[in-house]
Amino acid sequence: MAVSERKLYTMKLRGKALELGRRTLVMGILNITPDSFSDGGRFADYERALARAFELISAGADILDVGGESTRPGSAPVPLAVELERVIPIIRAVHESSDIPISVDTNKSEVALQSLAAGADIINDISSLLFDPGMARVAAESGAPVILMHMLGTPRTMQVNPVYESVISEIIAFLEERMKFAVQNGIERSQIIVDPGIGFGKTVTHNLNIIRNLDSFSCMDRPILLAASRKRFIGKVLGRPECERELGTAVVNAFGVAAGAHILRVHDVAFHRGAVDLAEAVRSGCFFES
């Protein structure tokens, strides 16, 4: 398997730095929602969500991604007050007990603002600053790193016959345009992470080609996040339900490590921590026994 270059970057967090590129980092997903596609309802109340957060941290997560709104295909937005009620107490509690970098998965500027105040470090916006005009200002004034993701349409419409002339080049063009917008609105380019948006307005073939050509996104000279965990295209290829897609996810993530991905977003950190560590050893071609 060919191994692509993985550039080194440093994200500035409040009072600390996050190094990207020395190894692929694992981002643990915490969905505090009743309707997420994979684990909806399992961690929808405070006690179970908090326990899950510390379970992900203990399993070896490098970053914790907290979200209070499902963005599965066909989903509708939730009210601001509901999203805030879901995520703010968890972010505050984790921040008070752990130094793990926390990402808030939201496209609402007020959720991002209050999450940063509660202890979050990173804004993960699936809309790439498109859905809420205030998001760019919150990101710029806070100085927080921002994850910009490609999506065709909205979660409600994105899987209705997605069509591209050239999926890779169109995603790159979109992300370059959104980075230009971000910089024009005061966000430092050095604080941007890009996500090609696996499953967000893509067919199975689109997703497979994005993963096969993931190293193409290095032309943007920004860290790359790959978020393929348990997604529908894996189920389509393997004929597996959501609960049986960890092996398929691991195969995709191994390709991601080889292609130079900086962050892998996963549901089952314990499973994928080991898979990523082994993929890293294969990537480097060496292992130093203790």
C-alpha positions in Angstrom: 0.0 0.0 0.0 1.4 3.4 -0.9 1.9 5.8 2.0 1.2 9.5 1.4 2.9 12.4 3.1 1.3 13.7 6.3 2.2 17.3 7.0 2.6 18.6 10.5 0.3 21.4 11.8 -0.2 23.0 15.2 -3.7 24.2 16.2 -3.8 26.9 18.8 -6.1 26.1 21.7 -6.7 28.2 24.7 -3.6 27.8 26.9 -2.3 24.8 24.9 -1.5 23.5 21.5 -2.8 20.5 19.5 -0.2 18.9 17.3 -1.6 17.2 14.1 0.4 14.9 11.9 2.9 13.1 14.1 0.3 10.4 14.3 -3.3 10.1 13.3 -5.5 11.3 16.2 -8.8 9.6 17.2 -11.8 11.8 17.7 -14.5 10.1 19.9 -18.1 10.8 19.0 -20.6 11.7 21.7 -24.1 12.1 20.3 -26.4 13.5 22.9 -29.5 13.0 20.8 -32.5 10.6 20.6 -32.2 10.1 16.8 -28.6 9.9 15.6 -28.3 7.2 12.9 -26.0 4.9 14.9 -26.4 5.4 18.6 -29.5 7.6 18.9 -31.0 7.5 22.4 -28.2 5.5 24.0 -26.6 8.7 25.6 -29.5 11.1 25.5 -29.6 11.9 29.2 -27.0 13.6 31.2 -25.8 10.8 33.4 -25.4 8.3 30.5 -23.8 10.9 28.3 -21.3 11.9 30.9 -20.4 8.3 31.6 -19.9 7.7 27.9 -17.7 10.8 27.6 -15.3 9.4 30.2 -15.5 5.9 28.7 -14.3 7.4 25.4 -11.5 9.3 27.1 -10.4 6.2 29.0 -10.4 4.2 25.8 -7.8 6.6 24.3 -9.7 9.3 22.5 -7.4 12.3 21.6 -10.4 14.6 21.0 -14.0 14.4 22.2 -16.6 15.6 19.7 -19.9 16.5 21.4 -23.1 17.0 19.4 -26.7 17.7 20.4 -28.4 17.6 16.9 -28.6 14.7 14.6 -27.4 15.3 11.0 -28.3 11.9 9.6 -29.9 11.9 6.1 -33.4 13.3 6.3 -33.0 14.9 9.7 -34.5 18.3 10.7 -32.9 20.9 12.9 -33.6 21.0 16.6 -34.5 24.2 18.5 -31.6 26.2 19.9 -32.7 25.8 23.5 -32.9 22.0 23.2 -29.4 21.8 21.7 -27.9 24.0 24.4 -29.6 21.9 27.1 -28.0 18.8 25.7 -24.4 19.8 25.2 -23.5 22.6 27.6 -23.7 20.6 30.9 -21.6 17.8 29.4 -19.0 20.1 27.9 -18.7 21.9 31.2 -18.4 18.7 33.3 -15.8 17.1 31.0 -13.8 20.3 30.9 -13.7 20.5 34.7 -12.5 16.9 35.0 -10.2 16.4 32.0 -7.8 18.3 29.8 -8.9 16.5 26.6 -9.6 18.9 23.7 -13.3 19.2 23.2 -15.0 19.8 19.8 -18.6 21.0 19.6 -20.5 19.6 16.6 -22.9 22.4 15.8 -23.9 24.8 13.0 -25.5 27.3 15.4 -23.4 30.3 16.5 -25.0 30.6 19.9 -24.3 26.9 20.7 -20.7 27.4 19.6 -20.4 30.6 21.7 -21.8 29.0 24.9 -19.9 25.8 24.3 -16.6 27.6 24.1 -17.4 29.5 27.3 -18.2 26.1 29.0 -14.8 24.7 28.0 -15.0 23.5 24.3 -11.9 24.2 22.2 -12.9 23.5 18.6 -15.9 24.3 16.4 -17.0 21.4 14.1 -19.5 23.0 11.6 -20.9 20.6 9.0 -22.2 23.7 7.1 -18.8 25.3 6.7 -20.2 28.6 8.2 -23.1 28.6 5.7 -26.2 28.0 7.9 -25.6 30.7 10.6 -24.3 34.1 9.6 -22.9 34.6 13.1 -20.7 31.5 13.2 -17.8 33.1 11.4 -17.8 36.0 13.9 -17.8 33.5 16.9 -14.9 31.6 15.4 -12.9 34.7 14.6 -13.4 36.4 17.9 -12.6 33.2 19.9 -9.7 32.2 17.8 -10.8 28.5 18.1 -9.9 26.0 15.4 -12.8 25.4 13.0 -13.6 22.2 11.1 -15.1 23.0 7.7 -17.0 20.1 6.0 -18.3 19.6 2.5 -22.0 18.9 2.2 -24.3 18.9 -0.8 -27.5 20.6 0.3 -28.8 20.1 3.9 -29.1 17.0 6.0 -32.8 16.8 5.0 -32.1 16.9 1.3 -28.5 15.8 0.8 -29.1 12.2 -0.2 -31.8 13.0 -2.8 -29.9 12.1 -6.0 -26.5 13.7 -5.3 -24.7 14.3 -8.6 -21.2 15.6 -9.4 -19.2 16.0 -12.6 -16.0 15.5 -10.7 -16.5 14.7 -7.0 -12.9 15.3 -5.8 -12.3 18.6 -7.6 -15.8 19.9 -6.7 -15.2 19.2 -3.0 -11.8 20.8 -3.1 -13.3 23.9 -4.8 -16.1 24.2 -2.2 -13.7 23.9 0.7 -11.2 26.4 -0.8 -14.1 28.9 -1.2 -15.3 28.4 2.3 -11.7 28.8 3.6 -11.5 32.1 1.6 -14.7 33.2 3.2 -13.5 32.3 6.7 -10.2 34.2 6.3 -12.1 37.2 4.9 -14.2 37.1 8.1 -11.2 37.1 10.5 -10.5 33.4 10.9 -6.9 32.4 10.6 -6.3 29.9 7.8 -3.8 28.1 10.1 -6.8 27.4 12.4 -8.9 25.5 9.8 -9.3 21.7 9.5 -11.0 20.3 6.4 -13.5 17.4 6.2 -14.6 16.0 2.8 -17.9 15.1 4.3 -18.3 11.3 3.8 -22.0 10.5 3.5 -23.1 14.1 3.3 -24.6 14.3 -0.2 -22.7 11.4 -1.7 -23.5 8.0 -3.2 -21.6 4.8 -2.2 -19.4 5.3 -5.2 -18.7 8.9 -4.4 -17.7 7.9 -0.8 -15.4 5.1 -2.0 -13.7 7.5 -4.5 -13.1 10.1 -1.8 -11.5 7.6 0.4 -9.4 6.1 -2.4 -8.2 9.6 -3.3 -8.0 11.1 0.2 -4.4 12.3 -0.4 -5.7 14.6 -3.1 -7.1 16.9 -0.4 -3.6 17.6 0.9 -3.3 20.2 -1.9 -5.3 22.6 0.4 -2.4 22.5 2.9 -4.7 22.0 5.8 -5.2 19.0 8.2 -7.7 16.4 7.0 -10.4 14.9 9.1 -12.0 11.6 7.9 -15.4 10.8 9.4 -16.6 7.5 8.0 -17.6 5.7 11.2 -20.5 3.2 10.7 -21.9 5.1 7.7 -24.4 3.8 5.3 -22.0 3.2 2.4 -20.1 0.6 4.6 -23.4 -1.1 5.3 -24.3 -1.1 1.6 -20.9 -2.7 0.6 -20.9 -5.3 3.4 -24.6 -5.8 3.8 -24.3 -4.9 7.5 -26.5 -2.9 9.9 -25.1 0.0 11.9 -24.1 -2.2 14.9 -21.9 -4.5 12.7 -19.8 -1.9 10.8 -16.8 -1.5 13.0 -14.6 -3.8 10.9 -15.6 -2.0 7.8 -14.9 1.3 9.5 -11.4 0.1 10.5 -10.6 -0.9 6.9 -11.6 2.6 5.7 -9.6 4.2 8.5 -6.5 2.2 7.7 -6.7 3.7 4.2 -7.1 7.1 5.9 -3.9 6.6 7.9 -2.0 5.5 4.8 -3.4 8.5 2.9 -2.2 11.0 5.5 -5.4 11.7 7.4 -4.8 13.8 10.6 -8.0 12.9 12.5 -10.3 10.0 12.4 -13.8 10.5 13.9 -15.2 7.3 15.4 -17.9 5.9 17.6 -16.1 3.0 19.2 -12.8 4.5 20.4 -11.6 1.3 22.1 -11.9 -0.7 18.9 -10.4 1.9 16.7 -7.6 3.0 19.0 -6.0 -0.4 18.4 -6.7 -0.4 14.7 -5.2 3.0 14.2 -2.1 2.2 16.3 -1.4 -0.8 14.2 -2.1 1.1 11.0 0.4 3.7 12.2 3.0 1.0 12.8 2.5 -0.3 9.3 2.7 3.2 7.9 6.0 3.9 9.6 7.4 0.4 8.9 8.9 0.0 12.4 8.1 -0.7 16.0 10.3 -0.1 19.0 9.7 -2.7 21.7 9.9 -1.5 25.3 
